[in-house]
Amino acid sequence: MQFFGMLIFLSRSRHNLVRALSTLSTTSTVATAASGIDRINSLFHQHSYARASTHLNQVTTTTDNSIMTDATANDTIEEEIPTEMTEDQRYLFDLNGFIVIRGVLSSEEVAQANAAIDKRQDRMVQRSENALRNAKAGTKMYGTGPGRKDLGGVMEWGAQDSRVFQSILAHPKLVPVFTGILGKGYRMDHLPFVLAQDEGAEGFQLHGGTIDCSSGEYNPHLAYTCMHGTIRSSLLGCNVMLTDHNAGDGGFCVVPGSHKSNFKMPPGMIDGMKYAEFIQQPVTKAGDVVLFSEGTVHGALPWTCKDRQRRACLYRFAPATMSYGRSYFGHEGGGWPDAMYEGLTEAERAVLEPPYANRLDRPNIKEDGSVEMTTRSSRKRQHDQDVFGTKYF
């Protein structure tokens, strides 16, 4: 049966899974499936897909033996999500300094995110003043119209409107890549916010670089390294695309391979006036995510579309011990804004930890989406207390 084939191959969507279970047609199957819905539902909420899949298999194998899993050629079979960064991803990220992860958000999730933004369009802050512009007038990055619009607070809009934005922190399609680039215990470093551009809106002159693209100075705070097969980026940009970015539309752009450059850029290039052929605008669909090392020179091109506003949500992540921003202690006497924690899973909460080493009582996201606490022995922790008079030293 087609509906049962859909179950076996999983949609990786809690909503679709429960809907599929509800369509089962035999009484015995419905009874068995219903008994497992709560468990599967909980595992999917935690992004524990491996365990959810195991539990689903148990449900399906104990149903009526006459039911066959004869999925037809028309069924959509979604490939298994890797639990670690793939060799292809390592190669491409090391080669280019950025990578596009396709289809991270479903069309329904993209619609939910945009609906939440639509409610708050009047809160967008436009970069109208010269002091706030991101490009020089008269250059190719400047555009012909208004400044870019920014909208903050995306994780503070309540459980319903913020859910999609929260899911990025520990999304199963992103965790293996986050870990592969930043290591275990990776953390969110900046407050995420929406970037919006209307037709003609300015872009952003090229910036960043392990070797700063304008000064030529080494910048360890943005540095990219690959040693003995281990990739590390001191700061990782994460652009969640909420509208299509077709060829020539504008928006995020990057200079592939510049994370390995040892020299500053030639005059005029940061403004797009020279060597534009080396500045690439990745073609993306709404729901794709672009991950880029901040050590890779990047920026944005003016938006050219008449029929839609450019929208992307920008996050930045860092290794467990590193911090570029200070948002994690700058609100109401310390910590991220309280509203950001509403409705988070255990794994998502782990990503909001401040910077400190993994061996010092830090929650780490495991391959199956669960969380384990890495810690020193109880005796050593007691010794710290005896010596320093405090839990932390």
C-alpha positions in Angstrom: 0.0 0.0 0.0 1.3 3.4 -0.9 0.4 5.0 2.5 2.4 2.3 4.3 5.4 2.8 2.0 5.3 6.4 2.9 5.6 5.4 6.5 8.5 3.0 6.0 10.6 5.5 4.1 9.8 8.4 6.6 9.4 12.0 5.7 11.5 13.3 8.6 8.6 15.4 9.5 6.7 15.0 12.7 3.6 16.5 11.1 3.7 14.3 8.1 4.4 11.2 10.2 1.4 11.7 12.5 -0.8 12.5 9.4 0.4 9.3 7.7 -0.3 7.2 10.8 -3.8 8.6 10.9 -4.5 7.4 7.4 -3.9 3.7 8.1 -7.1 1.7 7.1 -7.2 -1.4 9.2 -8.4 -1.5 12.7 -5.5 -3.6 14.0 -3.0 -1.3 12.3 -4.6 1.8 13.6 -4.7 0.5 17.2 -1.0 -0.5 17.1 0.1 2.7 15.4 -1.9 4.8 17.8 -0.2 3.3 20.7 3.2 4.4 19.3 2.3 7.9 18.2 3.1 9.6 21.5 6.5 8.0 21.7 7.4 8.7 18.0 6.0 12.2 18.4 8.3 12.9 21.4 11.3 11.5 19.6 10.7 13.7 16.6 10.3 16.8 18.7 13.8 16.0 20.2 15.1 15.4 16.6 16.0 11.9 17.7 15.3 10.5 14.3 17.3 7.3 14.6 15.4 6.2 17.7 12.1 7.4 16.1 12.9 5.2 13.0 13.6 2.2 15.3 10.4 2.7 17.2 8.4 3.1 13.9 9.9 -0.1 12.6 8.7 -1.9 15.7 5.2 -0.4 15.2 5.0 -1.5 11.5 6.4 -5.0 12.0 3.8 -5.8 14.7 0.8 -4.8 12.5 -1.4 -7.1 10.4 0.9 -9.5 8.5 -1.3 -9.2 5.5 -0.2 -5.6 5.0 2.6 -5.3 2.4 5.0 -2.4 2.0 4.7 -2.3 -1.7 5.7 1.4 -2.2 5.3 2.3 -5.9 7.7 4.1 -8.1 5.7 7.2 -7.5 6.5 7.3 -3.8 9.1 9.8 -2.7 12.0 8.2 -0.9 14.0 10.6 1.2 17.6 9.6 1.7 18.9 9.0 5.2 20.2 12.1 6.9 23.9 11.7 7.6 24.9 11.7 11.3 28.3 13.2 10.5 29.7 15.5 8.0 30.2 13.6 4.7 33.4 13.4 2.8 31.8 15.4 0.0 30.8 18.2 2.3 34.3 18.3 3.9 35.9 18.6 0.4 33.5 21.3 -0.8 33.7 23.3 2.3 37.5 23.1 2.5 37.7 24.0 -1.3 35.3 26.9 -1.3 34.9 28.1 2.3 31.1 27.7 2.1 28.5 25.0 1.4 24.8 25.0 0.5 22.7 22.5 2.5 19.6 21.9 0.3 16.1 21.6 1.6 16.7 22.1 5.3 13.3 23.6 5.8 10.1 22.3 4.2 7.9 24.5 2.2 5.4 24.5 5.1 8.2 25.7 7.5 9.3 28.4 5.1 5.6 29.6 4.9 5.4 29.6 8.7 8.6 31.6 9.0 7.5 34.2 6.5 4.0 34.5 8.1 5.7 35.3 11.4 7.8 37.9 9.7 4.8 39.4 7.8 3.2 40.0 11.2 6.1 42.2 12.2 7.1 44.0 9.0 6.5 47.3 10.6 9.3 46.5 13.1 11.9 46.2 10.3 14.6 48.8 10.7 15.8 50.3 7.4 19.4 51.3 7.0 18.5 54.7 5.5 21.2 56.9 7.1 24.6 57.1 5.4 26.2 56.0 8.7 24.3 52.7 8.4 24.8 52.0 4.7 26.7 48.8 3.9 28.0 49.9 0.5 29.5 53.0 -1.0 27.3 55.2 -3.2 28.2 54.9 -6.9 29.6 51.3 -6.6 28.1 48.1 -7.9 27.2 47.0 -4.4 25.1 50.1 -3.6 22.0 49.4 -5.7 19.5 52.0 -6.8 17.0 52.1 -4.1 16.6 51.9 -0.3 18.8 50.5 2.4 18.6 47.0 3.7 16.0 46.2 6.3 16.8 44.3 9.5 14.4 42.5 11.9 15.5 41.1 15.2 13.9 39.0 17.9 13.2 36.0 15.7 13.6 33.6 18.7 11.5 35.7 21.0 8.1 35.6 19.2 6.6 32.8 21.2 6.4 29.0 20.7 4.4 29.1 17.5 6.0 31.9 15.5 9.6 31.2 16.7 9.5 27.4 16.3 11.0 27.3 12.8 13.8 29.7 13.8 14.5 27.7 16.9 14.8 24.5 15.0 17.9 25.7 13.2 20.0 25.5 16.4 20.0 21.7 16.4 18.4 20.8 13.1 19.3 17.1 12.2 20.4 18.2 8.7 22.7 20.8 10.2 24.1 19.3 13.4 26.6 17.0 11.6 27.9 19.9 9.5 28.0 22.3 12.5 30.0 19.7 14.4 32.3 18.9 11.5 33.2 22.6 11.2 33.0 23.8 14.8 33.5 20.6 16.9 31.3 19.2 19.6 29.7 21.7 21.9 29.2 24.3 19.2 27.3 27.3 20.3 25.3 30.2 18.9 27.4 33.3 19.0 25.2 36.2 17.8 21.5 37.0 18.0 19.9 35.8 14.8 18.0 38.3 12.7 16.2 38.6 9.3 17.8 40.4 6.4 15.3 41.9 4.0 15.9 43.7 0.6 13.3 45.3 -1.6 13.9 45.9 -5.3 17.0 48.0 -5.8 18.1 47.8 -2.1 21.8 48.0 -1.5 24.0 45.0 -0.9 27.0 44.8 1.4 30.5 45.5 0.3 32.9 42.5 0.6 34.3 41.9 4.1 35.7 39.3 6.4 38.6 37.0 5.6 41.2 35.0 7.6 43.4 37.7 6.1 41.3 40.8 6.3 40.3 41.6 2.8 40.8 45.4 3.2 43.7 45.7 5.7 45.6 42.5 4.9 46.0 41.8 8.7 45.6 38.3 10.0 42.3 37.9 11.9 42.3 35.0 14.3 38.8 35.7 15.4 37.5 34.7 11.9 40.2 32.2 11.1 39.7 29.0 9.1 42.1 26.1 9.6 42.3 22.5 8.5 44.9 20.4 10.3 45.3 16.6 10.1 41.8 16.3 8.5 40.0 18.4 11.1 38.2 21.5 9.9 37.7 24.4 12.2 36.3 27.9 11.7 36.5 30.4 14.5 33.1 31.8 13.4 30.5 30.3 11.1 27.8 32.2 9.3 24.5 30.5 8.7 22.2 32.0 6.1 18.7 30.4 6.2 17.1 31.3 2.9 13.4 32.2 3.2 12.9 33.3 -0.5 14.4 31.9 -3.7 17.7 33.5 -4.9 17.9 32.8 -8.6 20.8 33.6 -10.8 21.2 37.4 -11.1 18.7 38.2 -8.2 21.4 39.4 -5.9 21.7 38.8 -2.2 24.4 36.8 -0.5 27.7 36.6 -2.4 31.0 35.1 -1.7 34.6 34.8 -3.1 35.2 31.0 -3.2 38.5 29.9 -1.8 39.3 33.3 -0.1 39.4 31.6 3.3 42.8 30.4 2.3 44.1 33.6 0.8 47.3 35.1 2.3 46.8 38.6 0.8 44.3 41.5 1.0 42.1 42.2 -2.0 43.1 44.4 -4.9 41.8 47.9 -4.7 38.2 48.2 -6.0 37.3 44.5 -5.6 35.5 44.9 -2.2 33.1 47.3 -3.9 32.5 45.0 -6.9 34.2 47.4 -9.3 37.0 45.0 -10.2 37.3 41.2 -10.7 33.5 40.7 -10.4 33.9 37.4 -12.1 35.4 36.0 -8.9 32.4 37.1 -6.8 29.7 34.4 -6.8 26.1 34.6 -5.8 25.0 31.0 -4.8 21.7 30.0 -6.4 19.4 28.8 -3.7 15.7 27.9 -3.0 13.7 28.9 0.0 14.5 26.4 2.7 18.2 26.0 1.7 20.9 27.0 4.2 24.2 28.5 3.2 27.0 27.8 5.7 30.1 29.9 5.3 33.3 30.5 7.3 33.6 34.1 8.4 37.1 33.6 7.2 35.7 33.5 3.7 35.3 36.9 2.1 31.6 37.5 1.6 29.0 40.3 1.2 25.7 40.9 -0.6 24.7 42.1 -4.1 21.9 44.6 -4.7 18.4 43.0 -4.9 17.0 43.1 -8.4 13.6 41.3 -8.1 10.3 43.2 -8.5 8.0 40.4 -7.5 9.4 39.5 -4.1 11.3 40.8 -1.1 14.6 39.1 -0.4 14.5 37.4 3.0 17.1 35.4 4.8 17.7 34.8 8.5 21.4 35.1 9.6 22.8 33.1 12.5 26.4 32.9 13.6 27.9 29.9 15.4 31.3 29.3 17.1 33.3 26.4 18.7 32.6 25.6 22.3 35.5 27.7 23.7 35.2 30.7 21.4 33.2 33.9 21.4 33.1 36.8 19.0 29.8 38.4 20.1 28.7 39.2 23.7 25.0 38.5 23.4 25.1 35.5 25.7 25.7 37.7 28.7 24.3 41.1 27.7 20.7 40.9 28.5 19.0 41.7 31.9 22.1 41.1 33.9 23.3 38.0 32.1 22.2 35.2 29.7 20.3 35.3 26.4 16.8 37.0 26.6 14.5 34.8 28.6 11.9 34.6 25.8 14.4 32.8 23.6 14.3 29.7 25.8 10.5 29.1 25.5 9.7 25.8 23.8 13.4 24.8 23.2 14.4 21.1 23.1 17.2 20.0 25.3 19.5 19.9 22.3 18.6 23.5 21.3 19.2 24.7 24.8 22.7 23.2 24.7 23.5 25.5 21.7 22.8 28.5 23.9 25.6 27.7 26.4 28.3 30.3 26.9 31.8 29.6 25.8 33.8 27.0 27.8 35.5 23.7 27.2 33.7 20.5 26.6 35.3 18.7 29.5 33.8 21.1 32.0 30.2 20.0 32.5 29.0 20.9 29.0 26.0 19.4 27.2 26.9 17.9 23.8 24.5 16.9 21.1 24.9 13.2 20.2 24.5 11.7 16.7 20.9 10.6 17.5 19.9 14.1 18.6 20.0 13.4 22.3 22.2 15.2 24.7 25.0 13.9 26.9 26.8 15.8 29.6 30.6 15.8 29.4 32.2 16.3 32.8 35.2 15.8 35.0 35.1 13.2 37.8 33.1 14.1 40.9 36.4 13.9 42.9 38.1 16.4 40.8 35.1 18.7 40.9 35.2 18.5 44.7 38.9 19.3 44.6 38.2 22.4 42.6 35.7 23.5 45.2 38.2 22.8 48.0 41.0 24.8 46.3 39.1 27.7 44.8 36.0 27.9 46.9 33.8 27.9 43.8 32.2 25.4 41.4 34.0 27.1 38.5 37.6 28.1 38.1 
